[in-house]
Amino acid sequence: MKKILFIFLILLLVAPRGWSQVDTDHRRVLAAQTSFGVVHSAETPSAFGYFWFNENNYPWTNTALRVIFSGIFVDGELSWFLPGHPNTAIGIGASGGLYVDSIMPYVAGDLVKDQSFDGDRSDARLFINQTLPNAAAIPVNVRTTYRLTGAFFRKTSDTKNFDIPNNFVTQSLGTELRIGGIVPGLTATRGAELYLAADANYRTGDNGFGPVGAHFPDQTEYGRLTSALAGKLPVGPTTVFGRLAGGWGENLDQLSAWKLGGNIVGTTVFSYPLHGYYTRELFAADFGLGNLEWIVPIGGRSGLTGHFYGDWAVVKSPPPAADDWHNYLGVGAGLGRCGPWQTNWLLSYGYGLNAVRNGDRGGHEIGLALEKNF
């Protein structure tokens, strides 16, 4: 924990006034995604959809409102730009939803049903954001956030001989630094960013969980450091996207670990993409990740685009897994197009070279993403 707090303090010194990015663009986005395994798959189906509302100077002058609604989950954030200091904003946010903290552990490609459980979450947060002016006119933003999170757990019909965590509250203090930025969405063609984040967390109460009589280590205090360098740039008629990301954690468990796996894109907070693996198949106490995508126009006026993927990850899992590193490679391809009603879609296939399925190597994953901007 001392190492995490040391890096956290360094980031605070770099960004004494706090911030990672108040989005002031006009957005009305309706999106849906799913990713599922085929051929000897034991994956629990995963799918989500959401409506994203974002508006500057709303509901009042000098404020910005963002709301994301997905039926069983909602997240909202209101930022206020200080009069006379337009680069500084303070704000509040809140979110809540079902199944956000659900745990579905996989071992060798098989779901360990008797150790799975459902987790719901709600949170409230206060933050201060600062945009740092610079001669290059590159967005440099820093955010410092204090967050209170309530976690609530329920057994599934398959949970057996397994103690789930008690409900608990987590206090978190985090800071983020973002230089540059990448426009979100399936059709974005350019952008680059460097992202660094650190958080220190404290859970209340006794929240140990695990097999009856053999609980996993109970982690009350934990910390995380996350970094990413990414770019999406046109190269002639094609577009290339690349990302290098990493995470280093201290005292992480299955709940606080990063999740990797699946063909779902643009949701790194929920799960980092790793084509050919189940969504959130891998729990990471520490990890390194590389993603590469090459987008090529196909057929002239047809509007079709070909997508080619290459992913690599090295992961060290939290308890109860052994404390060692494993490599994971994934490749894939997909087709994208702007379809009826100006709806963009992306159909992808991924092959996980190191995935284990039915005792053999090789995993097959299909992903589908839909997006419409209003």
C-alpha positions as CSV (number, residue, x, y, z in Angstrom):
1,M,0.0,0.0,0.0
2,K,2.9,2.4,0.7
3,K,4.1,2.1,-2.9
4,I,0.6,2.9,-4.3
5,L,0.2,5.9,-1.9
6,F,3.7,7.2,-3.0
7,I,2.7,7.2,-6.6
8,F,-0.7,8.7,-5.7
9,L,1.1,11.6,-4.0
10,I,3.3,12.1,-7.0
11,L,0.2,12.5,-9.3
12,L,-1.3,14.9,-6.8
13,L,1.9,17.0,-7.0
14,V,1.8,16.9,-10.8
15,A,-1.9,18.0,-10.7
16,P,-2.5,20.0,-7.5
17,R,-5.8,21.4,-8.7
18,G,-7.2,18.1,-9.8
19,W,-9.0,16.7,-13.1
20,S,-9.5,13.9,-16.0
21,Q,-12.1,15.3,-18.3
22,V,-15.4,17.1,-18.3
23,D,-17.0,16.2,-21.6
24,T,-18.6,19.3,-23.0
25,D,-19.6,17.9,-26.4
26,H,-23.2,17.5,-27.5
27,R,-24.0,13.7,-27.4
28,R,-27.1,11.6,-27.8
29,V,-25.9,8.1,-28.3
30,L,-27.8,4.8,-28.3
31,A,-25.6,1.7,-28.2
32,A,-25.7,-2.0,-27.6
33,Q,-23.1,-4.7,-27.5
34,T,-22.8,-8.4,-26.9
35,S,-20.0,-10.9,-26.8
36,F,-20.5,-14.7,-26.6
37,G,-18.4,-17.8,-26.9
38,V,-19.0,-20.5,-29.5
39,V,-17.7,-24.1,-29.9
40,H,-17.4,-25.8,-26.4
41,S,-18.3,-22.5,-24.7
42,A,-19.2,-22.3,-21.0
43,E,-19.5,-18.6,-21.0
44,T,-22.4,-16.9,-19.3
45,P,-24.0,-14.6,-22.0
46,S,-23.2,-11.0,-21.6
47,A,-24.9,-8.0,-23.3
48,F,-25.7,-4.4,-22.5
49,G,-27.2,-1.4,-24.0
50,Y,-27.3,2.2,-23.0
51,F,-28.4,5.8,-23.8
52,W,-25.7,8.5,-23.3
53,F,-26.9,12.1,-22.9
54,N,-24.3,14.8,-22.7
55,E,-24.8,18.6,-22.9
56,N,-22.8,21.7,-22.0
57,N,-24.4,24.7,-20.4
58,Y,-27.2,22.4,-19.2
59,P,-29.3,22.5,-17.0
60,W,-27.7,25.9,-16.2
61,T,-25.1,28.2,-17.7
62,N,-21.5,27.1,-16.7
63,T,-22.6,23.5,-16.0
64,A,-22.3,20.3,-17.9
65,L,-24.5,17.3,-17.5
66,R,-23.8,13.7,-18.4
67,V,-26.2,10.8,-17.9
68,I,-25.8,7.2,-19.0
69,F,-28.9,5.0,-18.6
70,S,-28.9,1.3,-19.3
71,G,-32.1,0.0,-17.7
72,I,-30.5,-1.8,-14.7
73,F,-27.8,0.8,-14.3
74,V,-27.6,4.6,-14.3
75,D,-24.7,7.0,-14.0
76,G,-24.9,10.8,-13.8
77,E,-22.4,13.6,-13.4
78,L,-22.9,17.3,-13.0
79,S,-19.9,19.7,-13.4
80,W,-19.8,23.4,-12.6
81,F,-17.2,25.6,-14.2
82,L,-16.1,28.3,-11.8
83,P,-16.9,31.8,-12.9
84,G,-13.8,33.6,-14.0
85,H,-11.9,30.3,-14.0
86,P,-13.3,28.3,-17.0
87,N,-10.5,25.8,-16.8
88,T,-11.6,24.7,-13.3
89,A,-14.6,22.7,-12.5
90,I,-16.0,21.0,-9.4
91,G,-18.8,18.5,-9.6
92,I,-20.8,15.7,-8.1
93,G,-21.8,12.3,-9.5
94,A,-23.8,9.2,-8.5
95,S,-24.4,5.8,-10.0
96,G,-26.1,2.6,-9.2
97,G,-27.2,-0.6,-10.7
98,L,-27.6,-4.4,-10.6
99,Y,-25.0,-7.1,-11.3
100,V,-22.1,-4.5,-11.6
101,D,-20.0,-6.4,-9.1
102,S,-21.1,-9.9,-10.0
103,I,-18.3,-12.5,-9.9
104,M,-18.3,-15.4,-12.4
105,P,-14.9,-17.2,-12.0
106,Y,-13.6,-19.4,-14.8
107,V,-11.0,-22.1,-14.5
108,A,-9.6,-23.7,-17.7
109,G,-12.6,-22.3,-19.6
110,D,-15.2,-23.7,-17.3
111,L,-17.5,-21.6,-15.1
112,V,-17.1,-22.4,-11.4
113,K,-20.8,-22.1,-10.7
114,D,-20.7,-22.9,-7.0
115,Q,-18.3,-19.9,-6.4
116,S,-20.3,-17.4,-8.5
117,F,-22.5,-14.7,-6.9
118,D,-24.3,-11.5,-7.9
119,G,-23.2,-8.1,-6.8
120,D,-25.0,-4.7,-7.0
121,R,-23.4,-1.3,-6.5
122,S,-24.3,2.3,-5.8
123,D,-21.9,5.2,-5.4
124,A,-21.6,9.0,-4.8
125,R,-18.6,11.1,-5.6
126,L,-17.1,14.6,-5.4
127,F,-14.4,15.8,-7.8
128,I,-12.4,18.7,-8.9
129,N,-11.3,19.0,-12.5
130,Q,-8.6,21.2,-14.0
131,T,-7.6,21.7,-17.6
132,L,-4.0,22.9,-17.8
133,P,-3.3,25.4,-20.5
134,N,-0.2,24.8,-22.7
135,A,1.4,26.3,-25.8
136,A,0.8,23.2,-27.9
137,A,-3.0,23.4,-27.3
138,I,-3.1,19.7,-26.4
139,P,-5.7,18.9,-23.8
140,V,-4.0,18.2,-20.4
141,N,-6.6,17.4,-17.8
142,V,-6.3,16.2,-14.2
143,R,-9.1,15.0,-11.8
144,T,-9.1,14.2,-8.1
145,T,-12.1,12.3,-6.8
146,Y,-13.4,11.2,-3.4
147,R,-15.9,8.4,-3.7
148,L,-18.2,6.4,-1.4
149,T,-19.3,3.1,-2.9
150,G,-21.9,0.6,-1.4
151,A,-21.6,-3.0,-2.5
152,F,-24.4,-5.5,-2.0
153,F,-24.1,-9.2,-2.7
154,R,-26.5,-12.1,-3.3
155,K,-26.1,-15.8,-3.9
156,T,-27.2,-17.3,-7.2
157,S,-29.1,-20.5,-7.5
158,D,-25.8,-22.3,-8.1
159,T,-23.8,-20.9,-5.2
160,K,-23.0,-23.8,-2.9
161,N,-20.6,-24.3,0.1
162,F,-19.4,-20.8,-0.5
163,D,-19.6,-17.7,1.7
164,I,-20.2,-14.6,-0.3
165,P,-18.9,-11.2,1.0
166,N,-20.9,-9.2,3.5
167,N,-22.3,-5.9,2.2
168,F,-19.8,-3.1,2.7
169,V,-18.9,0.5,1.9
170,T,-15.6,1.5,0.3
171,Q,-14.0,4.9,0.6
172,S,-11.8,5.8,-2.3
173,L,-9.4,8.7,-3.1
174,G,-8.1,8.8,-6.7
175,T,-6.4,11.0,-9.1
176,E,-6.2,10.8,-12.9
177,L,-4.0,12.5,-15.5
178,R,-5.1,12.5,-19.2
179,I,-3.0,14.1,-22.0
180,G,-4.8,14.3,-25.3
181,G,-7.9,12.3,-26.0
182,I,-9.7,9.9,-28.4
183,V,-13.2,10.6,-29.6
184,P,-15.5,7.8,-28.4
185,G,-17.5,5.7,-30.9
186,L,-17.3,3.0,-33.5
187,T,-16.5,5.4,-36.4
188,A,-13.9,7.7,-34.8
189,T,-10.7,7.9,-37.0
190,R,-8.2,10.0,-35.0
191,G,-7.0,10.8,-31.5
192,A,-4.2,10.0,-29.1
193,E,-3.9,10.0,-25.4
194,L,-1.7,9.2,-22.4
195,Y,-3.7,8.2,-19.3
196,L,-2.4,7.6,-15.7
197,A,-4.6,6.9,-12.6
198,A,-4.0,5.9,-9.0
199,D,-6.5,5.1,-6.3
200,A,-6.3,4.2,-2.6
201,N,-9.3,2.4,-1.1
202,Y,-10.6,1.3,2.3
203,R,-13.5,-1.1,2.9
204,T,-15.5,-1.2,6.1
205,G,-16.2,-4.3,8.1
206,D,-15.4,-8.0,7.7
207,N,-15.9,-8.8,4.0
208,G,-14.0,-12.0,3.6
209,F,-15.4,-14.6,1.1
210,G,-14.5,-18.0,-0.3
211,P,-15.3,-21.7,0.2
212,V,-16.8,-22.5,3.6
213,G,-14.0,-22.8,6.1
214,A,-11.3,-21.7,3.6
215,H,-11.8,-18.0,2.8
216,F,-9.6,-16.1,0.4
217,P,-7.4,-13.4,1.9
218,D,-9.6,-10.6,3.3
219,Q,-8.4,-7.3,1.7
220,T,-9.7,-4.3,3.6
221,E,-7.1,-1.8,2.2
222,Y,-6.0,-1.9,-1.4
223,G,-4.5,0.3,-4.1
224,R,-4.2,0.4,-7.9
225,L,-2.2,2.2,-10.5
226,T,-3.4,2.2,-14.1
227,S,-1.7,3.5,-17.2
228,A,-2.4,3.5,-20.9
229,L,-1.0,5.0,-24.1
230,A,-3.3,4.9,-27.1
231,G,-3.7,6.3,-30.6
232,K,-6.1,6.0,-33.4
233,L,-4.8,7.6,-36.6
234,P,-5.5,7.5,-40.4
235,V,-2.8,5.9,-42.5
236,G,-3.8,6.5,-46.2
237,P,-7.3,5.2,-46.7
238,T,-7.0,2.9,-43.6
239,T,-7.1,3.6,-39.9
240,V,-4.8,2.1,-37.2
241,F,-5.6,1.9,-33.5
242,G,-3.0,0.8,-30.9
243,R,-3.0,0.7,-27.2
244,L,-0.5,-0.3,-24.5
245,A,-2.0,-0.5,-21.1
246,G,-0.9,-1.8,-17.7
247,G,-2.1,-2.2,-14.1
248,W,-0.3,-2.7,-10.9
249,G,-2.3,-3.5,-7.8
250,E,-1.6,-4.1,-4.1
251,N,-3.8,-6.4,-2.0
252,L,-6.4,-6.9,-4.8
253,D,-9.0,-9.7,-4.7
254,Q,-11.5,-10.9,-7.3
255,L,-13.8,-7.9,-6.6
256,S,-11.2,-5.1,-7.0
257,A,-9.1,-6.8,-9.7
258,W,-9.1,-5.6,-13.3
259,K,-11.1,-7.7,-15.7
260,L,-9.9,-8.7,-19.2
261,G,-11.4,-10.7,-22.1
262,G,-14.1,-10.5,-24.8
263,N,-14.8,-8.7,-28.0
264,I,-16.7,-5.8,-26.4
265,V,-15.0,-2.5,-27.3
266,G,-14.9,0.9,-25.7
267,T,-15.6,-0.3,-22.1
268,T,-12.2,-0.6,-20.5
269,V,-13.6,0.2,-17.0
270,F,-15.9,-2.8,-17.3
271,S,-13.5,-5.1,-19.2
272,Y,-10.4,-4.7,-21.3
273,P,-10.8,-6.3,-24.8
274,L,-9.0,-9.5,-25.5
275,H,-10.4,-11.2,-28.6
276,G,-11.2,-14.9,-28.4
277,Y,-11.7,-15.0,-24.7
278,Y,-14.8,-14.8,-22.6
279,T,-15.9,-11.4,-21.4
280,R,-14.2,-10.7,-18.1
281,E,-12.7,-14.2,-18.1
282,L,-9.4,-13.1,-16.6
283,F,-9.0,-11.4,-13.2
284,A,-5.8,-9.4,-13.0
285,A,-4.0,-8.3,-9.8
286,D,-1.3,-7.0,-12.2
287,F,-1.3,-6.9,-16.0
288,G,0.2,-5.6,-19.2
289,L,-1.9,-5.4,-22.4
290,G,-1.4,-4.6,-26.0
291,N,-4.3,-4.0,-28.5
292,L,-3.8,-3.4,-32.3
293,E,-6.6,-2.8,-34.8
294,W,-6.3,-2.2,-38.5
295,I,-9.4,-0.8,-40.3
296,V,-9.6,-1.1,-44.1
297,P,-12.3,0.1,-46.4
298,I,-13.9,-2.7,-48.5
299,G,-15.8,-2.4,-51.7
300,G,-15.7,1.4,-52.4
301,R,-19.2,2.8,-52.0
302,S,-20.6,-0.1,-50.1
303,G,-19.4,1.5,-46.9
304,L,-18.1,-1.8,-45.6
305,T,-14.9,-1.8,-43.5
306,G,-12.7,-4.7,-42.6
307,H,-11.3,-4.9,-39.1
308,F,-8.3,-7.0,-38.1
309,Y,-7.2,-7.5,-34.5
310,G,-4.2,-8.6,-32.6
311,D,-4.1,-8.7,-28.8
312,W,-1.6,-9.7,-26.2
313,A,-1.8,-9.7,-22.4
314,V,0.3,-10.9,-19.5
315,V,-1.6,-11.4,-16.3
316,K,-1.0,-12.2,-12.7
317,S,-4.3,-13.3,-11.1
318,P,-5.4,-12.5,-7.5
319,P,-6.1,-15.2,-4.9
320,P,-7.0,-18.1,-5.0
321,A,-5.0,-18.4,-8.2
322,A,-1.3,-19.1,-8.0
323,D,1.0,-16.0,-7.8
324,D,2.6,-16.2,-11.2
325,W,2.3,-14.7,-14.7
326,H,0.5,-16.1,-17.7
327,N,0.5,-14.9,-21.4
328,Y,-2.6,-14.7,-23.5
329,L,-2.7,-14.0,-27.2
330,G,-5.8,-13.3,-29.3
331,V,-6.4,-12.5,-33.0
332,G,-9.6,-11.7,-34.9
333,A,-11.4,-10.0,-37.8
334,G,-14.6,-8.2,-38.3
335,L,-16.9,-6.3,-40.6
336,G,-18.4,-2.9,-40.0
337,R,-20.9,-0.7,-41.8
338,C,-23.3,2.1,-41.4
339,G,-26.7,0.4,-41.9
340,P,-30.4,1.4,-41.9
341,W,-31.4,4.5,-39.9
342,Q,-27.8,5.6,-39.8
343,T,-26.9,2.9,-37.3
344,N,-23.3,1.8,-37.2
345,W,-22.7,-1.9,-36.6
346,L,-19.6,-4.1,-36.1
347,L,-19.6,-7.9,-36.2
348,S,-16.3,-9.5,-35.0
349,Y,-14.8,-12.9,-34.5
350,G,-11.9,-13.6,-32.1
351,Y,-9.7,-16.6,-31.6
352,G,-7.9,-17.0,-28.3
353,L,-4.7,-18.9,-28.8
354,N,-4.2,-19.6,-25.1
355,A,-7.8,-20.1,-24.1
356,V,-8.6,-23.5,-22.8
357,R,-11.9,-25.0,-24.0
358,N,-13.1,-28.5,-23.2
359,G,-9.5,-29.5,-22.4
360,D,-8.1,-28.2,-25.7
361,R,-6.3,-24.9,-26.7
362,G,-8.3,-22.3,-28.6
363,G,-11.3,-20.2,-27.9
364,H,-13.9,-18.7,-30.3
365,E,-15.7,-15.5,-29.5
366,I,-18.3,-13.6,-31.5
367,G,-19.0,-9.9,-30.8
368,L,-21.7,-7.5,-32.1
369,A,-21.8,-3.8,-31.5
370,L,-24.5,-1.3,-32.6
371,E,-24.4,2.5,-32.3
372,K,-26.6,5.4,-33.4
373,N,-25.8,9.0,-32.9
374,F,-28.7,11.5,-32.7
